Amino acid sequence: MRWTVPSASCPAALRLRFPLSCTPMEPTHEQPSGRHNASGGAGKVELICGCMFSGKTEELLRRVRAVDPAKAWLIKHPRDNRYSCTEVVTHGRDAHRAVTVATAGQIPGEVPTGVALVGIDEGHFFDPALPEVCSELARRGCTVVVTALDLDSWGRPFATIQALRACADTVLVKQGVCGRCGGPADHTQRTTPITDRRMVGGPEAFEPRCRRCWTPPPEEPID
């Protein structure tokens, strides 16, 4: 096991639970899709998935900033308004300007000519057309990087992300640090009662958990 400080997206309370010199790093697993250039064009589709507080958005912003700013385009869903309606923001408050798009079908029309990298944050908020839209952009020559939760609070996979995973050229699976035992976390724990159907929040309502420490919410699952 490697040892380092946890992702900046982990809540401060979790980071302080371990000395900086011996905090387990969230494991990451990059998996080829098994399909060479699955998009069928000059571009490619990359999926970054995992539980909350695993550093998915940090990785997305790192990749966006590694490209010429004139050739990178960042997209978010309006449902994710936790920190900003016009920026993609990490739990550590690192932010980057983004275009808000409500449906997957609108995304290609929002991407200017000449863009080389399209970043899509919180892909699980988008409709089932997202995988085909990402493939379309890749056929246009874009590298499309999507972040998403792979499981909801009840441990159920998001169908749109399952489909995207099947057609992605690479899949990077990230893990957080369990808020209870400190082990590698691959589930998202709801920590407060669910009073409406809006499952959006931050450290005040969710934390990363390992499978052993995770329990599904007592409320009926929300689709």
C-alpha positions in Angstrom: 0.0 0.0 0.0 1.2 3.5 -0.8 1.0 6.2 1.9 0.3 9.8 1.4 -2.2 12.6 2.2 -5.8 11.9 1.1 -7.5 13.7 -1.7 -8.2 17.4 -1.2 -11.8 16.5 -1.7 -12.0 14.5 1.5 -13.6 16.5 4.4 -11.2 18.0 6.8 -12.4 15.8 9.6 -11.4 12.7 7.6 -8.0 14.1 6.7 -7.2 15.0 10.4 -8.0 11.5 11.5 -4.6 10.3 10.3 -1.1 11.8 10.6 0.0 13.3 7.3 2.8 10.9 7.0 0.7 7.8 7.2 -2.6 8.4 5.6 -3.7 5.7 3.1 -4.0 7.2 -0.4 -7.3 6.4 -2.1 -6.5 3.6 -4.6 -7.2 4.2 -8.2 -7.6 1.7 -11.0 -7.3 2.6 -14.6 -9.0 0.1 -16.8 -8.9 -0.1 -20.6 -12.4 -0.7 -21.9 -11.1 -3.7 -23.9 -12.1 -1.9 -27.1 -9.4 -0.1 -29.0 -10.6 3.4 -29.8 -14.2 2.5 -28.8 -15.4 5.8 -30.1 -14.4 4.9 -33.7 -12.8 8.3 -34.4 -9.6 10.3 -33.8 -10.8 11.3 -30.3 -11.5 9.2 -27.2 -13.9 8.9 -24.3 -12.5 8.7 -20.7 -14.6 8.0 -17.7 -13.5 8.9 -14.1 -15.8 7.3 -11.6 -16.1 6.4 -8.0 -17.7 7.4 -4.7 -18.0 11.0 -3.4 -14.9 12.6 -2.0 -12.6 10.4 -4.1 -11.0 13.2 -6.1 -12.9 12.8 -9.4 -13.4 16.5 -10.1 -9.8 17.3 -9.1 -8.6 14.9 -11.7 -11.0 16.4 -14.3 -9.7 19.9 -13.6 -6.1 18.7 -13.8 -6.7 17.4 -17.2 -8.6 20.4 -18.4 -5.8 22.7 -17.2 -3.1 20.6 -18.9 -4.6 21.7 -22.3 -4.4 25.1 -24.0 -7.3 27.1 -22.5 -8.6 27.9 -25.9 -9.0 24.2 -26.7 -10.7 23.0 -23.5 -14.4 23.2 -22.7 -16.0 22.3 -19.4 -19.7 21.4 -19.0 -21.8 20.9 -15.9 -25.5 20.0 -15.2 -27.7 22.6 -13.6 -28.8 20.2 -10.9 -25.4 20.5 -9.4 -25.7 24.0 -7.9 -24.1 23.2 -4.5 -21.2 25.7 -4.8 -21.8 27.5 -8.1 -24.2 27.6 -11.0 -21.5 28.8 -13.5 -18.4 26.9 -12.3 -17.3 23.3 -11.7 -16.2 23.4 -8.1 -14.4 20.7 -6.1 -15.2 20.0 -2.4 -11.9 21.8 -1.7 -13.4 24.9 -3.5 -11.1 24.7 -6.5 -13.2 26.2 -9.3 -13.2 26.5 -13.1 -15.6 28.3 -15.3 -18.1 26.0 -17.1 -21.1 26.0 -19.4 -24.4 24.7 -17.8 -26.3 22.2 -20.0 -29.5 20.5 -19.0 -29.6 17.6 -21.5 -27.0 15.4 -23.1 -28.4 16.2 -26.5 -27.5 19.9 -26.1 -23.9 19.3 -25.4 -22.5 19.0 -29.0 -24.1 22.3 -29.9 -22.4 24.0 -27.0 -18.9 22.8 -27.9 -17.1 25.3 -30.2 -15.1 24.3 -33.3 -11.5 23.7 -32.5 -12.0 22.4 -29.0 -9.7 19.4 -28.3 -10.9 18.4 -24.8 -14.4 18.4 -23.4 -14.9 17.9 -19.7 -18.3 16.8 -18.3 -18.7 16.9 -14.6 -21.2 14.8 -12.6 -22.2 12.7 -15.6 -24.7 10.7 -13.6 -27.1 13.7 -13.6 -27.4 13.5 -17.4 -30.0 11.5 -19.4 -29.3 8.1 -21.2 -28.2 9.9 -24.4 -24.9 10.8 -22.8 -22.9 7.8 -24.0 -23.8 8.4 -27.6 -23.2 12.1 -27.3 -19.7 11.4 -25.9 -19.0 9.0 -28.8 -20.2 11.7 -31.3 -17.8 14.2 -29.8 -15.0 11.7 -30.0 -15.7 11.0 -33.6 -15.3 14.8 -34.1 -11.8 14.4 -32.7 -12.4 15.5 -29.1 -11.1 13.8 -26.0 -14.1 13.6 -23.8 -13.5 13.3 -20.0 -16.5 12.5 -17.9 -16.7 12.3 -14.1 -19.5 10.4 -12.4 -20.6 8.5 -9.4 -20.8 4.8 -10.2 -23.2 3.9 -7.4 -26.0 5.9 -5.8 -26.6 6.1 -2.0 -28.4 2.7 -2.1 -25.5 1.0 -3.8 -27.3 0.8 -7.2 -25.4 1.5 -10.4 -26.4 4.5 -12.5 -27.7 3.0 -15.8 -26.3 5.9 -17.9 -22.8 5.5 -16.4 -22.9 1.7 -16.9 -23.6 2.3 -20.6 -20.9 5.0 -20.7 -18.4 2.6 -19.1 -19.1 0.0 -21.7 -18.2 2.4 -24.6 -15.4 4.4 -22.9 -11.8 3.9 -24.1 -10.5 4.1 -20.6 -12.1 4.0 -17.1 -10.4 5.4 -14.1 -11.9 4.1 -10.8 -11.1 6.3 -7.8 -11.6 5.5 -4.1 -11.9 7.8 -1.1 -11.0 7.3 2.5 -13.8 5.6 4.6 -15.2 8.2 7.1 -15.6 5.5 9.7 -12.6 3.1 9.6 -10.1 4.9 7.4 -9.9 2.1 4.8 -10.4 2.5 1.0 -14.0 3.7 0.3 -16.0 2.8 -2.7 -19.5 3.7 -1.5 -21.3 7.0 -0.7 -23.0 7.1 2.7 -26.0 9.4 3.2 -25.6 10.8 6.8 -28.7 12.9 7.1 -32.5 12.1 6.6 -33.8 12.4 3.1 -36.6 14.9 3.2 -37.1 15.4 -0.5 -36.1 13.9 -3.8 -33.1 16.2 -4.3 -30.1 14.0 -3.6 -27.5 16.8 -4.0 -25.1 17.9 -1.2 -21.6 17.9 0.3 -19.9 16.9 3.5 -23.0 18.0 5.5 -25.0 15.1 4.0 -22.6 12.5 2.6 -19.3 10.8 3.3 -17.2 8.1 1.7 -17.5 4.6 3.2 -16.1 1.2 2.6 -18.5 -1.7 1.9 -18.2 -3.0 5.4 -19.1 0.4 7.1 -21.7 1.5 4.5 -25.4 1.1 5.1 -28.2 2.1 2.7 -30.5 4.9 3.7 -33.7 3.7 5.4 -35.9 5.7 3.0 -37.2 4.1 -0.2 -34.7 4.4 -3.1 -35.1 7.4 -5.4 -34.9 6.9 -9.1 
